[in-house]
Amino acid sequence: MQKKVINIGLMGCGTVGGGVWKVLDTNRDIIRKRVGIEISIKKVLEKDVDKAKAAGVPVKKIISKPEIIFDDPDIDVVVEVIGGTTLAAELIKKALMAGKSVVTANKDLLAQDGQELFQIAEQNKVDLLFEASVGGGIPIIRPLKECLAANRVETVYGIVNGTTNYMLTKMSDEGSSYSDVLAEAKQKGYAEADPTSDVEGYDAARKLAILASIAFNTRVSFKDVFVEGITKVTARDIMYARELNCAVKLLAIGKDIDGKIEVRVHPTFIPQNHPLASVNDVFNGVFIHGDAVGDVMFYGRGAGELPTASAVVGDVIDCARNILKGARGRLSCTCYDHKLIKDIGETRTKYYVRMKVLDRPSVLAAIASVFGNQEVSLASVIQKRNIENIAEIVWVTHDVLENNIQDALKIIGGLSIVEEISNVIRVEG
Amino acid sequence: MQKKVINIGLMGCGTVGGGVWKVLDTNRDIIRKRVGIEISIKKVLEKDVDKAKAAGVPVKKIISKPEIIFDDPDIDVVVEVIGGTTLAAELIKKALMAGKSVVTANKDLLAQDGQELFQIAEQNKVDLLFEASVGGGIPIIRPLKECLAANRVETVYGIVNGTTNYMLTKMSDEGSSYSDVLAEAKQKGYAEADPTSDVEGYDAARKLAILASIAFNTRVSFKDVFVEGITKVTARDIMYARELNCAVKLLAIGKDIDGKIEVRVHPTFIPQNHPLASVNDVFNGVFIHGDAVGDVMFYGRGAGELPTASAVVGDVIDCARNILKGARGRLSCTCYDHKLIKDIGETRTKYYVRMKVLDRPSVLAAIASVFGNQEVSLASVIQKRNIENIAEIVWVTHDVLENNIQDALKIIGGLSIVEEISNVIRVEG
């Protein structure tokens, strides 16, 4: 019998869930025509009935027991937008095992338990799609898995956290301090009351784990990613960045260098003429270099009710098309490789080092010679005279080994002529 | 019996065909692992044997009769990269009717005969994929058809011709004249000996026809697109654009306004802070606004051997995945609607108008009053004194109807106080 409708079980009706309801409701007609079949939300799992009602869900569709969805043979696709890693994991597993395709936006869970979930999806011959987990509404997961599948991907650079990008943009445009822009971001609703996951880079690291797993065909988890947040970035660093013709971004960086993987999230100086330098405010951008395609970039809103719902519903449509064609599980996990993930000490990049030193003739030479002894090759130096015999010096290195520069900085930090090493920020491009 | 290899018949071994051979050869292993099966070029149709040999194709694979491909039941996918609209059309039709999936980069053909070809593909239950036809290696067709399928797309803005973008970038950066940069572009191989198709906007119009057909779910052909090339853009216009904080780009614009379609290609002033304003040199960018996702942009190399091959081989991989899953023809043509395409006279936008007038007190008022009488509302005016009693005036209008401004310009052009209307360029954003 020909199917007449693809039924969805929506789990969670918060911001994203509400957006999913709205998009499927508003664009019902064009989606039906594009897919060739009606897509309809049959049940909405949400304990807070008022929240679901506020999103426009009729009361009779709101349920509190997930079993109603698992046990309903007419429900084809489960959308998990509850978030978190405990209940969500349980619900997704049960849905997959009940033979439902699953769409999720849950980056925390995928960056932690992706491997297990994809195995269960594969065993049950259903789809597990997650376009919304990285970059909100920006198409990036599917383009990477499909459109760019002919490429050996060499690097992935992502601005994948809107909160910190908004903060760094503000600091840069207005010269404001970190704490001022954080307060403003909270007030505008761009930062949460507890901003740890954003400002410490954890959110970006989870997204990088997902991106790198796909780009490099090897499992990368959150715990594999080196993370450094933006809490130490000052208006002064941003001023120097501008002098060096750079922008400061919290960059999620993935590299495949001769089959060894680098995955790191940290504040980064990038040249002003790099396409990512103009990705400002809450916007996200993912910049990929493939051996055939060269440089490509994907840009858009990385969060928000409707942009995220756009990606979730796009995945639902994909599930529907696979169901109609008998092709569920068409694109399974592509982590077929087991590549070594480098320790941060083994990575190479350029560094910006800002320090305060005694303003004496031989100081520059003394510090430069420590760098040299530790094989840290220098590209440029800016010296500014400050107050009371103290000068500020900014060094930019060539590509050097992280272990070498850390050794050098330990020695330099111990010199009597050095007042403080104020900040160290990596430089790309 | 389980398939052991997906065999390709490659038709054409010029720049793109050679690139397809190279990408499939270089990345054979990772593609096999990603798809789960070997993808191999079995035959290469190319009259110029030396050209195919130069690309690395073994002589025994080079053929001159397409029937060898059509009649080979082991060939699953045909890649058409011959170009042109006559022979290519015949070959694609025969391939589809022989039950082969087809991948093509042929924008000219699709913008002209797309409807017929997609019908044949659908009747034969095979794929007809064409990611490379717009934006070279940039993923744009599949993201639009799949990832953004939940959206009502409102606008598509594309910088989709690398030659003209290179030329406008050079004119802007160096203040060079149109003819100087055209000569330089030819010398660098960015422009062909006969640059008509690029500089007159025909190439961009073909790509827009394809993009608009997908974005708005209605058939748009090349002949539906209003086209104006960059041949009249002068260094002086670019100078004024800069004064107005704008960049000049050859923009392919598609809009769906209440179910009526606008499709036009012309030089356009766009604000410097628009993401497309930083798409420079030979790079392409496609900027889409959807009702759920908001603004998204796709950026990368719009042409070249390997970038284009990246898209072609990506499509081949998609065909292979569909074959393995028994899901050929998974995503057919989505032009289910029949929307009205507006005449250019019925479109509304802003206009920049540069003219030379007699330098007399009442001239500005006289011209402004003609604009006013024709319902052309003015946003700003710049007057520069030139030599010998002649002044240059630049007007920028608000959003006005094309018919109204054309009427106004006819009257203004006939005024004795007006020496010439030097240029008229549309302004977006």
Contacts between the chains, C-beta under 8 A, distances in Angstrom:
chain1	res1	chain2	res2	distance
A	19	B	292	7.6
A	23	B	150	5.2
A	23	B	151	8.0
A	23	B	292	4.9
A	24	B	150	7.7
A	26	B	152	7.9
A	26	B	291	7.3
A	27	B	150	6.2
A	27	B	151	7.0
A	27	B	152	5.7
A	27	B	291	7.3
A	27	B	292	7.4
A	30	B	152	5.9
A	30	B	217	7.1
A	31	B	149	7.1
A	31	B	150	6.4
A	33	B	217	6.9
A	33	B	334	7.9
A	33	B	336	4.9
A	33	B	337	7.4
A	34	B	149	5.5
A	34	B	217	6.9
A	34	B	334	5.4
A	34	B	336	7.6
A	35	B	149	7.6
A	131	B	147	6.1
A	137	B	292	7.0
A	137	B	293	3.8
A	137	B	294	6.8
A	137	B	296	6.7
A	138	B	293	7.8
A	138	B	296	5.7
A	139	B	139	7.2
A	139	B	143	3.8
A	139	B	146	7.9
A	139	B	147	3.4
A	139	B	148	6.6
A	139	B	296	7.1
A	139	B	298	7.9
A	142	B	142	7.1
A	142	B	143	7.0
A	142	B	146	6.1
A	142	B	147	5.4
A	143	B	139	3.8
A	143	B	142	7.0
A	143	B	143	5.6
A	143	B	147	7.3
A	146	B	139	7.9
A	146	B	142	6.2
A	146	B	314	6.4
A	146	B	317	7.1
A	146	B	318	5.9
A	147	B	131	6.1
A	147	B	139	3.4
A	147	B	142	5.4
A	147	B	143	7.3
A	147	B	311	6.9
A	147	B	314	4.7
A	148	B	139	6.6
A	148	B	310	6.8
A	148	B	314	6.3
A	149	B	31	7.1
A	149	B	34	5.5
A	149	B	35	7.6
A	149	B	313	7.8
A	149	B	314	5.4
A	149	B	317	4.6
A	150	B	23	5.3
A	150	B	24	7.7
A	150	B	27	6.2
A	150	B	31	6.4
A	150	B	309	7.3
A	150	B	310	5.2
A	150	B	312	8.0
A	150	B	313	3.4
A	150	B	314	5.1
A	150	B	316	7.7
A	150	B	317	6.4
A	151	B	23	8.0
A	151	B	27	7.1
A	151	B	310	5.7
A	152	B	26	7.9
A	152	B	27	5.7
A	152	B	30	5.9
A	217	B	30	7.0
A	217	B	33	6.9
A	217	B	34	6.9
A	275	B	278	6.8
A	275	B	299	6.1
A	278	B	275	6.7
A	278	B	278	5.1
A	290	B	137	8.0
A	290	B	310	6.5
A	291	B	26	7.3
A	291	B	27	7.3
A	291	B	306	7.8
A	292	B	19	7.6
A	292	B	23	4.9
A	292	B	27	7.4
A	292	B	137	7.0
A	292	B	306	4.5
A	292	B	307	6.8
A	292	B	309	5.9
A	292	B	310	3.8
A	292	B	313	7.4
A	293	B	137	3.8
A	293	B	138	7.8
A	293	B	300	6.4
A	293	B	301	7.0
A	293	B	306	7.3
A	293	B	307	5.1
A	293	B	310	3.9
A	293	B	311	7.6
A	294	B	137	6.8
A	294	B	300	6.8
A	294	B	301	5.0
A	294	B	304	7.7
A	294	B	306	7.2
A	294	B	307	5.6
A	295	B	300	6.1
A	295	B	301	7.1
A	296	B	137	6.6
A	296	B	138	5.7
A	296	B	139	7.1
A	296	B	298	7.4
A	296	B	299	6.4
A	296	B	300	3.6
A	296	B	301	7.8
A	297	B	297	7.7
A	297	B	298	7.6
A	297	B	299	4.1
A	297	B	300	6.7
A	298	B	139	8.0
A	298	B	296	7.4
A	298	B	297	7.6
A	298	B	298	6.1
A	298	B	299	7.7
A	299	B	275	6.1
A	299	B	296	6.4
A	299	B	297	4.1
A	299	B	298	7.6
A	299	B	299	6.8
A	300	B	293	6.4
A	300	B	294	6.8
A	300	B	295	6.1
A	300	B	296	3.6
A	300	B	297	6.8
A	301	B	293	7.0
A	301	B	294	4.9
A	301	B	295	7.1
A	301	B	296	7.7
A	304	B	294	7.7
A	306	B	291	7.8
A	306	B	292	4.5
A	306	B	293	7.3
A	306	B	294	7.2
A	307	B	292	6.8
A	307	B	293	5.1
A	307	B	294	5.6
A	309	B	150	7.3
A	309	B	292	5.9
A	310	B	148	6.8
A	310	B	150	5.2
A	310	B	151	5.7
A	310	B	290	6.5
A	310	B	292	3.8
A	310	B	293	3.9
A	311	B	147	6.8
A	311	B	293	7.6
A	312	B	150	8.0
A	313	B	149	7.8
A	313	B	150	3.4
A	313	B	292	7.4
A	314	B	146	6.3
A	314	B	147	4.6
A	314	B	148	6.3
A	314	B	149	5.4
A	314	B	150	5.1
A	316	B	150	7.7
A	317	B	146	7.1
A	317	B	149	4.6
A	317	B	150	6.4
A	318	B	146	6.0
A	321	B	330	6.2
A	321	B	331	6.7
A	322	B	327	7.4
A	322	B	330	7.8
A	325	B	325	7.6
A	325	B	326	7.9
A	325	B	327	4.1
A	325	B	330	5.0
A	326	B	325	7.8
A	326	B	326	6.5
A	326	B	327	6.9
A	327	B	322	7.4
A	327	B	325	4.1
A	327	B	326	6.9
A	327	B	327	3.6
A	327	B	330	6.5
A	330	B	321	6.2
A	330	B	322	7.8
A	330	B	325	5.0
A	330	B	327	6.5
A	330	B	330	7.9
A	331	B	321	6.7
A	334	B	33	7.9
A	334	B	34	5.5
A	336	B	33	4.9
A	336	B	34	7.6
A	337	B	33	7.3
